[in-house]
Amino acid sequence: MNANESTEVFTGNFTQQEPIPEEAIEAAVAVMRSGRLHRYNTAAGEAGEVALLEKEFAAYTGATYALAVASGGYALGCALRALEVQPGEPVLTNAFTLAPVPGAIASVGAKPVFVGVTEGLVIDLDDLQVKIAETGAKVLMLSHMRGHIVDMDALMYICNGAGVAVIEDCAHTMGASWEGVPSGRHGLIGCYSTQTYKHINAGEGGFLVTDDEDIAARAIMLSGSYMLYPKHLAGPAPEVFEKIKYTTPNVSGRMDHLRAAILRVQLRALDSQVDKWNARYRVLEEGLRGTAGLTLIERPQQEHYVGSSFQFLLLEWPDAKIEAVVAACMKRGVELKWFGAPEPVAFTSRYESWRYAEPQSLPESDRVLRSIMDIRLPLTFSLEDCATLARIIRSEVERLHLA
Ligand SMILES: *Cc1c(COP(=O)(O)O)cnc(C)c1O
């Protein structure tokens, strides 16, 4: 590759993940050979891949109960249903997140209330207090968007004090922690995704974890257990289901053995994958440090993050100049996502685009949102690739900053 800073082009693919490990492929083939793909279709004495995965995910997160489901978005909706959130009820969530989060709130007929974002890309705790007081909301769906974790001790202090239940959206924090507590384990419920672009890859899939037996029982019934809940290895005792089995509707969203088989192998490797992501993240971070006009997000020391994507800010840049940076980087093979773009593009949208929610105005957050630049770091990128990305972004940002 040409190391000349002004002509170098990047040729990596930002949406190409690693192949599924051979051991996982073999496990998947064994499931297909058995013909038993449905999670409750098990032979005598067989636990099944899904129940085993749930047991292993509960152990990984330290949760008492774990449920594997069809998607991360399903887990979020299931969490709201398990909490018996009512139509028309306000549910707080981040202004900076992705569409499945307000979508889950809308799916139960509840009203998304957006809470602002700080320059550290976490939920604004002052605005959270204001919105709790203004709306009387009893639920916060907290999105650890792009893996940035807010001071969870401060957040839980506020929410516990106000009687607000916290559902954590850990789509970008599976494998992360705050002060040693795994992400998803501060709130009442943690939700995760195993979709291809997250940290373990089953194409689709998700998890819900909790220590609350009633919520766990309702979530299992909701996910479509029928009366087969005793087959769960990470669920509450049958007596708990006796209380809720006639009053909890079935909203099918189960995981299957095929996905579970490939996830079990990947879960065992998650911590070492996290180390690989973070090594790449640090190369990019060091390469961009000191770039004129570019603000890095300094990661708090209590946060153990997963650097599967990278963000920086172009604060106070005019839209036209940001568009020029995106275009110039694109020309050199570097796909930057701009969260401030007025129109939703691909996976990226901003809160004004979710027009099923009541219009809301967050001027402080708008200033931050319109400056957020985002880049994916799949593990198919080498450390050298990350150094190249940094050189290209730095040269284009510095050139256009002066222009
Ligand atoms: C991907 C994602 C989800 C939902 O996960 P799916 O498995 O795609 O339904 C939720 N929140 C965020 C922030 C996400 O990026």
The ligand as an SDF file (V2000), in Angstrom:
LIG
                    3D

 15 15  0  0  0  0  0  0  0  0999 V2000
  -28.7100   -3.6100   16.4550 C   0  0  0  0  0  0  0  0  0  0  0  0
  -29.2590   -2.7840   17.5190 C   0  0  0  0  0  0  0  0  0  0  0  0
  -30.4170   -3.1410   18.2150 C   0  0  0  0  0  0  0  0  0  0  0  0
  -31.3290   -4.2550   17.8160 C   0  0  0  0  0  0  0  0  0  0  0  0
  -30.7850   -5.4490   17.4910 O   0  0  0  0  0  0  0  0  0  0  0  0
  -31.3860   -6.3690   16.3280 P   0  0  0  0  0  0  0  0  0  0  0  0
  -30.8440   -7.7070   16.7320 O   0  0  0  0  0  0  0  0  0  0  0  0
  -30.8870   -5.8680   15.0290 O   0  0  0  0  0  0  0  0  0  0  0  0
  -32.8890   -6.3180   16.4380 O   0  0  0  0  0  0  0  0  0  0  0  0
  -30.7980   -2.3670   19.2920 C   0  0  0  0  0  0  0  0  0  0  0  0
  -30.1000   -1.2960   19.6530 N   0  0  0  0  0  0  0  0  0  0  0  0
  -29.0120   -0.8810   18.9920 C   0  0  0  0  0  0  0  0  0  0  0  0
  -28.3050    0.3380   19.4690 C   0  0  0  0  0  0  0  0  0  0  0  0
  -28.5670   -1.6040   17.8980 C   0  0  0  0  0  0  0  0  0  0  0  0
  -27.4910   -1.1940   17.2120 O   0  0  0  0  0  0  0  0  0  0  0  0
  1  2  1  0
  2  3  1  0
  2 14  2  0
  3  4  1  0
  3 10  2  0
  4  5  1  0
  5  6  1  0
  6  7  2  0
  6  8  1  0
  6  9  1  0
 10 11  1  0
 11 12  2  0
 12 13  1  0
 12 14  1  0
 14 15  1  0
M  END
$$$$
